[in-house]
């Protein structure tokens, strides 16, 4: 009788999740399989750079029952985020434009996904008392792609992204850890990258040491978001106009022709950040930055990091009056970090700071 009840609950969880705006749901047995060993090898190689938090919790990151004692199952959910209409390739080609990763053009995804997951967990709790449920959205040491793969939501591609053959990879993931012994789904056992190496070949900074091996220290997403100090000079020219994150390895993936635009207003671009001039953004005051990135994941880089990233983009832009004048206005910025990158950018244009 209990098994029948749990089977029925698993079906209801899927229905509830779809009602709450999730495009897919999978349940696994709280086992990350070989992914824990792969994480350890990646950390041992130092590929996490300054992201020390990746090693802070030891085996809790890949053993859900250690992170949340009593966990027997992990419910993984997917929410698509690609804005519509969108023209990322057009922005990337225009070197005076600022390219911002598509996942962060709207409101901070943590808020929406966390709210919907909390609602789903509440419904589960009401239907099955006596069990613990805890929701996560990129907010705890969780190997979410590994868990999602084990729950049947896709395979982990050569670019280390989770990919689904009917949805591509432009989506967010979330998890609910539960003590309820729900029926599990089959892992997505087959990968469909084949001989394709488009994502590895297109990476501007050659951040992939090989298939499934991303060295974060050369990844533009790491350089523009996680790295707090100076961006290595030998990588700056390769970053082009990418000032917050990078989508190249997703944009070139053949499976993303199946990505579906989101219907959620929260993920639509705000303040024209999908198509803004580098020089215009560089002249934002800190007050403007805080106002226009309110509720946005862009806040993670901070105002100083924002100016640092834009200075690199301007250094890679054509030598035009707006570009040079914008850089000159920040040549004496009180931040040594900003000044360094501005002076580098001005040298790229062969002009003096004043």
NUNULUM-628705 format. One line per 4 residues: number of its first residue (from 1); their letters; for each residue x negated, y negated, z negated of N, C-alpha, C. Coordinates in steps of 0.05 Angstrom, whole numbers. Layout:
BEGIN
NUM	A	X/Y/Z/X/Y/Z/X/Y/Z | ...
***
This chain:
BEGIN
1	XXXX	-17/24/0/0/0/0/-17/-25/0 | -39/-25/-16/-57/-48/-17/-70/-53/10 | -78/-30/24/-90/-33/50/-71/-46/69 | -46/-37/69/-26/-49/87/-23/-79/81
5	XXXX	-23/-86/55/-20/-114/47/-44/-130/57 | -68/-120/55/-92/-134/64/-93/-136/94 | -84/-115/108/-83/-117/137/-64/-139/146 | -41/-140/133/-22/-161/139/-32/-188/133
9	XXXX	-47/-190/111/-58/-216/103/-79/-226/124 | -95/-207/134/-115/-215/154/-102/-227/178 | -79/-215/187/-64/-226/210/-53/-253/203 | -43/-256/179/-32/-282/171/-53/-303/169
13	XXXX	-77/-296/160/-100/-315/159/-106/-325/187 | -105/-308/206/-110/-317/234/-89/-336/243 | -64/-330/237/-42/-348/244/-44/-375/230 | -50/-374/205/-53/-399/190/-76/-416/201
17	XXXX	-98/-402/207/-122/-417/217/-116/-431/243 | -101/-417/261/-94/-430/286/-75/-453/282 | -57/-451/263/-39/-473/256/-55/-497/246 | -77/-492/232/-93/-513/221/-113/-525/241
21	XXXX	-113/-515/265/-130/-527/286/-156/-512/292 | -160/-488/280/-183/-473/286/-178/-456/311 | -198/-454/329/-194/-439/354/-199/-409/351 | -214/-401/332/-220/-373/328/-226/-366/299
25	XXXX	-221/-342/292/-226/-332/264/-237/-304/266 | -256/-298/248/-267/-271/246/-274/-265/217 | -273/-239/210/-279/-231/183/-302/-211/183 | -322/-215/166/-343/-195/165/-347/-187/136
29	XXXX	-364/-167/132/-368/-154/106/-390/-167/89 | -395/-193/94/-414/-208/78/-443/-198/82 | -448/-188/106/-474/-177/113/-485/-193/137 | -509/-204/134/-521/-219/156/-540/-202/173
33	XXXX	-541/-177/167/-557/-158/184/-586/-166/185 | -598/-166/209/-627/-172/211/-634/-202/210 | -614/-218/207/-619/-247/209/-634/-258/184 | -632/-245/162/-647/-253/138/-677/-250/142
37	XXXX	-685/-228/154/-713/-223/159/-724/-243/180 | -707/-250/199/-715/-269/220/-719/-297/207 | -701/-304/189/-704/-330/175/-730/-331/159 | -736/-310/145/-761/-309/130/-785/-312/147
41	XXXX	-785/-298/170/-808/-300/188/-811/-329/199 | -788/-342/205/-788/-369/215/-799/-388/194 | -791/-384/169/-801/-401/148/-830/-397/143 | -839/-372/144/-867/-365/139/-885/-378/160
45	XXXX	-874/-382/184/-889/-394/206/-889/-425/204 | -874/-436/185/-873/-464/180/-856/-479/201 | -839/-465/216/-824/-478/237/-801/-496/227 | -797/-496/201/-776/-513/190/-786/-541/185
49	XXXX	-812/-546/188/-822/-573/184/-817/-583/156 | -805/-607/154/-800/-620/128/-773/-610/116 | -760/-592/129/-734/-582/119/-739/-561/97 | -750/-570/75/-757/-551/53/-732/-538/42
53	XXXX	-709/-551/45/-685/-540/34/-678/-513/47 | -689/-508/70/-684/-482/83/-695/-459/68 | -715/-464/50/-727/-443/35/-720/-445/5 | -705/-465/-2/-701/-470/-31/-685/-449/-46
57	XXXX	-667/-435/-32/-650/-416/-46/-656/-387/-42 | -680/-382/-30/-689/-354/-27/-669/-337/-12 | -664/-313/-23/-646/-294/-9/-617/-302/-11 | -610/-322/-27/-582/-330/-28/-571/-340/-1
61	XXXX	-590/-350/16/-582/-360/42/-571/-338/60 | -582/-314/57/-573/-293/75/-560/-270/61 | -554/-273/35/-539/-254/19/-516/-268/5 | -493/-269/18/-470/-284/8/-462/-276/-21
65	XXXX	-465/-250/-27/-457/-242/-54/-476/-252/-76 | -500/-261/-69/-518/-273/-88/-511/-303/-91 | -503/-316/-70/-495/-344/-71/-469/-347/-87 | -450/-330/-81/-424/-330/-95/-419/-302/-105
69	XXXX	-427/-295/-129/-423/-268/-139/-394/-258/-136 | -393/-234/-128/-366/-222/-124/-356/-223/-95 | -372/-237/-78/-363/-240/-50/-364/-213/-36 | -342/-205/-24/-340/-180/-9/-336/-185/21
73	XXXX	-324/-208/28/-319/-214/56/-325/-243/61 | -332/-249/86/-335/-277/95/-316/-282/118 | -299/-301/116/-281/-309/138/-295/-332/153 | -301/-328/178/-314/-349/194/-293/-361/213
77	XXXX	-294/-387/216/-276/-401/234/-291/-419/253 | -278/-424/276/-290/-441/297/-271/-464/303 | -283/-488/306/-267/-512/314/-283/-526/336 | -271/-528/360/-283/-541/383/-285/-571/379
81	XXXX	-306/-584/390/-309/-613/385/-316/-630/409 | -319/-618/432/-328/-633/456/-308/-655/463 | -317/-680/463/-298/-702/469/-289/-701/498 | -266/-714/503/-256/-714/530/-242/-741/535
85	XXXX	-247/-754/559/-267/-745/579/-295/-752/569 | -315/-738/581/-342/-742/572/-361/-740/596 | -383/-755/595/-402/-755/617/-431/-756/606 | -439/-736/591/-466/-737/579/-488/-739/599
89	XXXX	-486/-725/622/-507/-726/642/-511/-754/653 | -490/-769/656/-491/-796/666/-507/-814/647 | -501/-811/621/-515/-827/601/-544/-819/599 | -551/-794/601/-578/-785/600/-595/-796/623
93	XXXX	-582/-799/646/-596/-809/670/-601/-839/669 | -585/-853/654/-588/-882/652/-606/-888/628 | -631/-895/634/-651/-897/613/-648/-922/595 | -629/-940/602/-624/-962/584/-601/-956/565
97	XXXX	-588/-933/569/-566/-924/551/-578/-908/528 | -563/-906/506/-571/-890/483/-556/-864/484 | -570/-842/484/-556/-816/484/-554/-806/455 | -530/-801/446/-524/-791/419/-510/-765/422
101	XXXX	-519/-745/407/-509/-718/409/-478/-719/406 | -465/-703/422/-436/-704/425/-422/-696/399 | -434/-681/382/-420/-672/357/-416/-695/338 | -431/-717/342/-430/-738/322/-418/-765/332
105	XXXX	-405/-764/355/-393/-788/366/-369/-797/351 | -355/-779/338/-331/-785/323/-336/-786/293 | -315/-779/278/-318/-779/249/-335/-754/241 | -347/-756/218/-363/-735/207/-347/-709/205
109	XXXX	-356/-689/220/-341/-664/222/-337/-650/195 | -355/-655/176/-352/-642/150/-325/-648/138 | -316/-672/141/-291/-681/127/-267/-666/138 | -264/-666/164/-240/-653/176/-241/-623/172
113	XXXX	-264/-611/179/-265/-581/177/-262/-573/147 | -275/-587/129/-273/-580/101/-244/-582/91 | -230/-603/99/-202/-606/91/-185/-583/101 | -188/-576/127/-172/-554/138/-180/-527/125
117	XXXX	-205/-523/120/-214/-498/107/-202/-496/79 | -202/-519/64/-191/-519/37/-161/-512/38 | -147/-521/58/-119/-515/61/-115/-485/67 | -133/-474/84/-132/-445/90/-138/-429/65
121	XXXX	-158/-436/50/-165/-422/25/-141/-423/5 | -128/-446/4/-105/-448/-14/-83/-429/-6 | -78/-427/19/-57/-408/28/-64/-379/22 | -89/-373/25/-98/-345/19/-95/-340/-11
125	XXXX	-102/-360/-27/-100/-357/-56/-71/-353/-65 | -53/-368/-52/-24/-364/-59/-14/-337/-51 | -25/-326/-29/-15/-300/-19/-28/-276/-33 | -52/-281/-44/-66/-258/-56/-79/-268/-82
129	XXXX	-64/-268/-103/-75/-278/-129/-95/-257/-140 | -112/-267/-158/-131/-249/-171/-158/-247/-156 | -161/-262/-135/-186/-261/-120/-198/-289/-118 | -224/-291/-115/-237/-317/-113/-242/-324/-84
133	XXXX	-238/-350/-77/-243/-359/-50/-258/-385/-51 | -280/-387/-36/-296/-412/-36/-303/-419/-7 | -297/-444/0/-301/-453/28/-327/-469/31 | -340/-466/55/-365/-480/61/-364/-492/89
137	XXXX	-374/-516/92/-377/-528/119/-405/-540/120 | -425/-525/127/-452/-535/130/-460/-550/105 | -451/-540/81/-456/-555/56/-469/-538/35 | -478/-514/43/-491/-496/24/-510/-478/40
141	XXXX	-528/-464/26/-546/-446/40/-532/-422/51 | -521/-426/75/-506/-405/88/-516/-401/117 | -521/-376/125/-529/-371/152/-504/-368/169 | -492/-391/176/-466/-390/188/-465/-378/216
145	XXXX	-485/-382/232/-485/-369/258/-487/-339/257 | -504/-330/238/-507/-301/234/-481/-289/225 | -468/-302/205/-442/-292/195/-421/-292/217 | -421/-313/233/-401/-315/255/-406/-293/276
149	XXXX	-431/-288/282/-437/-267/301/-428/-240/290 | -433/-235/264/-425/-210/252/-394/-208/250 | -380/-231/252/-351/-231/250/-338/-230/278 | -355/-229/299/-344/-226/326/-338/-252/340
153	XXXX	-349/-275/331/-343/-300/343/-362/-308/366 | -381/-291/372/-399/-297/394/-426/-284/389 | -445/-290/407/-472/-280/404/-491/-304/400 | -514/-300/388/-533/-321/385/-552/-321/409
157	XXXX	-550/-343/424/-565/-345/449/-594/-351/446 | -608/-352/469/-637/-358/469/-643/-385/457 | -623/-403/458/-627/-430/446/-619/-431/417 | -615/-408/405/-607/-403/377/-579/-413/370
161	XXXX	-564/-421/390/-536/-430/386/-518/-406/388 | -496/-407/373/-475/-386/376/-459/-393/402 | -456/-372/418/-442/-376/444/-420/-356/447 | -397/-366/456/-374/-348/462/-369/-349/492
165	XXXX	-364/-326/504/-361/-326/533/-337/-342/544 | -318/-348/527/-295/-363/536/-294/-391/524 | -314/-398/509/-314/-424/495/-341/-439/495 | -362/-427/505/-388/-440/505/-398/-442/477
169	XXXX	-410/-466/471/-423/-469/444/-417/-496/431 | -400/-513/443/-394/-539/431/-372/-536/411 | -380/-524/388/-360/-521/366/-374/-521/339 | -357/-527/319/-366/-526/291/-358/-499/279
173	XXXX	-373/-491/258/-366/-467/243/-361/-474/214 | -345/-457/202/-340/-460/173/-335/-432/162 | -337/-429/136/-335/-403/123/-319/-404/97 | -305/-382/92/-293/-378/66/-304/-352/55
177	XXXX	-317/-354/32/-326/-330/18/-303/-321/0 | -297/-295/2/-275/-284/-14/-282/-258/-27 | -271/-252/-50/-274/-227/-63/-254/-206/-54 | -235/-214/-37/-215/-196/-27/-226/-177/-5
181	XXXX	-222/-151/-8/-233/-132/11/-217/-130/37 | -216/-153/52/-200/-154/76/-212/-136/98 | -196/-127/117/-207/-111/139/-226/-128/156 | -247/-117/166/-268/-132/180/-265/-129/210
185	XXXX	-276/-149/224/-277/-148/253/-303/-136/263 | -303/-127/287/-328/-116/299/-347/-139/305 | -373/-136/299/-392/-156/307/-393/-160/337 | -401/-184/345/-405/-188/374/-432/-176/381
189	XXXX	-432/-152/390/-457/-137/392/-473/-142/417 | -460/-152/438/-474/-156/464/-480/-185/469 | -505/-191/476/-511/-218/484/-510/-220/514 | -502/-243/523/-498/-247/552/-516/-268/564
193	XXXX	-539/-272/553/-558/-291/565/-573/-279/589 | -576/-252/588/-590/-239/610/-617/-250/616 | -623/-254/641/-650/-265/649/-651/-295/649 | -628/-308/643/-627/-337/644/-646/-350/623
197	XXXX	-661/-370/631/-678/-384/613/-675/-414/616 | -651/-423/625/-646/-451/631/-650/-468/606 | -641/-459/583/-643/-474/558/-672/-477/549 | -688/-457/553/-716/-458/546/-731/-476/564
201	XXXX	-725/-475/590/-739/-491/610/-733/-521/608 | -708/-528/601/-700/-556/602/-709/-572/577 | -716/-559/556/-722/-574/531/-743/-595/536 | -737/-620/531/-756/-642/537/-783/-640/522
205	XXXX	-782/-629/498/-806/-628/481/-818/-600/479 | -808/-582/495/-818/-554/495/-817/-542/466 | -794/-545/454/-791/-537/426/-787/-507/422 | -782/-493/444/-779/-464/442/-805/-450/447
209	XXXX	-813/-433/428/-837/-417/432/-831/-392/448 | -805/-387/452/-796/-364/468/-766/-361/462 | -754/-342/474/-725/-337/469/-720/-333/439 | -700/-347/429/-691/-345/401/-711/-356/381
213	XXXX	-731/-370/390/-752/-381/373/-755/-411/376 | -741/-425/359/-741/-455/360/-760/-465/338 | -780/-481/347/-798/-494/328/-786/-522/323 | -773/-524/299/-759/-549/293/-777/-574/294
217	XXXX	-803/-570/289/-821/-592/289/-824/-607/316 | -815/-593/337/-816/-606/363/-787/-611/374 | -767/-605/359/-740/-608/368/-731/-637/364 | -718/-648/384/-710/-676/382/-689/-681/361
221	XXXX	-672/-661/356/-652/-664/335/-666/-666/308 | -687/-651/304/-703/-653/279/-717/-680/278 | -730/-688/300/-746/-712/300/-729/-737/294 | -704/-737/304/-687/-761/302/-669/-761/277
225	XXXX	-666/-737/264/-648/-736/242/-662/-727/216 | -676/-705/217/-688/-693/193/-714/-706/185 | -731/-712/205/-757/-724/199/-754/-752/189 | -766/-758/166/-762/-785/154/-785/-804/160
229	XXXX	-808/-793/168/-831/-810/173/-835/-817/202 | -860/-820/210/-866/-827/237/-862/-804/257 | -851/-809/279/-848/-789/300/-875/-785/314 | -885/-760/316/-911/-756/328/-912/-769/356
233	XXXX	-934/-784/360/-936/-801/383/-935/-785/409 | -946/-761/409/-947/-745/434/-920/-735/442 | -900/-737/425/-873/-728/432/-854/-751/439 | -862/-775/434/-844/-798/437/-835/-802/466
237	XXXX	-854/-801/484/-847/-806/513/-828/-784/523 | -831/-760/512/-814/-738/521/-785/-740/511 | -781/-756/491/-754/-758/480/-734/-774/497 | -745/-790/516/-727/-805/533/-709/-824/518
241	XXXX	-684/-823/524/-664/-841/511/-648/-827/490 | -657/-804/480/-642/-788/460/-649/-800/433 | -630/-813/420/-635/-828/395/-623/-815/371 | -605/-796/374/-594/-782/351/-585/-754/361
245	XXXX	-602/-735/355/-596/-708/365/-602/-704/394 | -597/-680/404/-602/-673/432/-584/-650/439 | -573/-652/463/-555/-630/472/-565/-616/497 | -589/-621/505/-599/-611/531/-596/-580/534
249	XXXX	-603/-566/512/-602/-537/514/-573/-526/515 | -554/-543/508/-526/-535/511/-515/-544/537 | -522/-568/545/-511/-580/570/-519/-563/594 | -542/-550/593/-551/-534/616/-542/-506/615
253	XXXX	-530/-497/593/-522/-469/589/-498/-463/608 | -500/-443/625/-478/-436/643/-452/-430/629 | -453/-420/604/-429/-412/590/-413/-436/581 | -426/-460/581/-411/-483/572/-392/-495/593
257	XXXX	-392/-483/616/-371/-490/635/-343/-482/625 | -344/-464/605/-319/-455/593/-311/-470/568 | -328/-489/560/-321/-506/536/-296/-522/542 | -279/-523/522/-254/-537/525/-254/-563/509
261	XXXX	-245/-585/520/-245/-610/506/-227/-609/481 | -236/-622/460/-220/-622/435/-195/-640/438 | -175/-632/423/-150/-648/422/-149/-664/396 | -170/-665/381/-171/-678/355/-181/-706/357
265	XXXX	-165/-725/349/-174/-754/350/-199/-759/334 | -203/-744/312/-227/-749/295/-253/-745/311 | -253/-728/331/-277/-722/346/-281/-739/371 | -263/-757/376/-266/-775/399/-286/-797/392
269	XXXX	-301/-807/413/-321/-827/408/-310/-853/396 | -325/-865/378/-318/-890/365/-339/-911/372 | -331/-936/373/-349/-959/377/-365/-956/403 | -355/-941/422/-368/-938/448/-395/-925/446
273	XXXX	-399/-909/425/-425/-896/421/-432/-875/442 | -412/-868/458/-417/-849/480/-429/-862/504 | -430/-889/504/-438/-903/528/-448/-932/521 | -468/-933/503/-477/-959/494/-506/-964/503
277	XXXX	-513/-990/505/-540/-997/513/-559/-995/489 | -583/-985/494/-603/-983/473/-608/-1010/460 | -611/-1031/476/-618/-1058/466/-595/-1068/448 | -570/-1063/456/-548/-1072/440/-548/-1059/412
281	XXXX	-552/-1033/411/-552/-1018/386/-576/-1027/369 | -598/-1032/381/-622/-1040/367/-619/-1066/352 | -602/-1083/361/-598/-1109/349/-576/-1109/328 | -564/-1086/322/-546/-1085/300/-560/-1092/274
285	XXXX	-547/-1108/258/-557/-1113/231/-551/-1088/214 | -563/-1087/190/-557/-1064/173/-528/-1064/166 | -516/-1087/162/-487/-1088/156/-471/-1077/179 | -478/-1084/203/-464/-1073/226/-467/-1043/229
289	XXXX	-492/-1034/223/-497/-1005/224/-479/-990/205 | -478/-1000/180/-462/-987/160/-432/-988/166 | -424/-1010/178/-395/-1013/185/-388/-994/207 | -405/-993/228/-398/-978/252/-404/-949/251
293	XXXX	-419/-941/230/-424/-912/227/-409/-901/202 | -391/-917/191/-376/-908/168/-361/-882/175 | -364/-862/158/-350/-837/163/-363/-821/186 | -388/-828/194/-401/-814/216/-426/-800/206
297	XXXX	-433/-778/219/-457/-763/212/-482/-779/219 | -480/-800/235/-503/-816/242/-515/-829/217 | -499/-833/196/-509/-844/171/-533/-828/160 | -535/-803/168/-556/-786/157/-584/-797/162
301	XXXX	-588/-810/185/-614/-820/191/-621/-846/177 | -601/-860/167/-606/-886/153/-613/-907/173 | -610/-932/165/-615/-955/183/-644/-956/193 | -663/-951/175/-691/-951/183/-696/-929/204
305	XXXX	-686/-905/200/-689/-884/219/-675/-890/246 | -652/-903/244/-637/-911/268/-654/-930/285 | -666/-950/272/-683/-968/287/-708/-954/298 | -720/-937/283/-743/-921/292/-736/-906/318
309	XXXX	-713/-892/317/-705/-876/340/-699/-893/365 | -686/-916/360/-679/-934/382/-704/-946/394 | -724/-952/377/-749/-964/387/-762/-944/406 | -762/-919/400/-773/-899/418/-758/-898/444
313	XXXX	-731/-899/442/-715/-900/467/-721/-924/484 | -724/-947/471/-730/-971/485/-758/-970/498 | -777/-956/484/-803/-953/496/-803/-936/521 | -783/-919/523/-780/-902/547/-762/-914/568
317	XXXX	-750/-937/562/-731/-950/581/-746/-966/602 | -733/-974/623/-746/-991/643/-754/-1018/631 | -774/-1030/642/-783/-1056/631/-765/-1078/642 | -745/-1084/626/-726/-1105/634/-726/-1126/612
321	XXXX	-715/-1150/618/-715/-1171/599/-699/-1163/573 | -675/-1151/575/-661/-1144/551/-677/-1124/533 | -691/-1105/546/-706/-1085/532/-730/-1098/517 | -745/-1114/531/-769/-1127/519/-761/-1147/497
325	XXXX	-740/-1162/502/-732/-1182/482/-721/-1169/457 | -707/-1147/460/-697/-1133/437/-720/-1122/420 | -740/-1111/433/-763/-1101/418/-778/-1124/404 | -782/-1146/418/-796/-1168/406/-782/-1179/381
329	XXXX	-756/-1178/381/-741/-1188/357/-745/-1171/332 | -755/-1146/336/-760/-1128/314/-790/-1124/309 | -806/-1139/323/-835/-1135/321/-846/-1141/293 | -833/-1158/278/-842/-1165/251/-823/-1154/230
333	XXXX	-810/-1132/237/-790/-1120/218/-804/-1113/192 | -791/-1117/169/-804/-1111/143/-812/-1082/139 | -800/-1064/154/-807/-1036/151/-832/-1029/168 | -852/-1019/155/-876/-1011/170/-870/-989/190
337	XXXX	-851/-971/183/-844/-949/201/-831/-961/227 | -813/-980/224/-800/-992/247/-821/-1007/263 | -838/-1023/250/-858/-1039/265/-876/-1021/281 | -885/-999/270/-903/-981/284/-890/-972/311
341	XXXX	-865/-964/309/-852/-953/333/-845/-975/353 | -839/-999/343/-834/-1022/360/-860/-1030/375 | -882/-1031/362/-908/-1038/374/-916/-1017/395 | -911/-992/389/-916/-970/408/-899/-975/433
345	XXXX	-873/-982/429/-855/-986/452/-864/-1010/468 | -873/-1031/455/-882/-1055/470/-907/-1048/487 | -925/-1032/475/-949/-1024/490/-941/-1009/515 | -920/-993/513/-910/-978/536/-902/-996/559
349	XXXX	-893/-1020/551/-884/-1040/572/-906/-1059/578 | -929/-1055/565/-953/-1072/570/-947/-1102/565 | -933/-1106/542/-928/-1134/534/-936/-1138/505 | -941/-1163/498/-948/-1169/471/-923/-1172/453
353	XX	-926/-1169/427/-903/-1172/409/-890/-1199/410 | -906/-1220/416/-895/-1247/415/-903/-1262/441
***
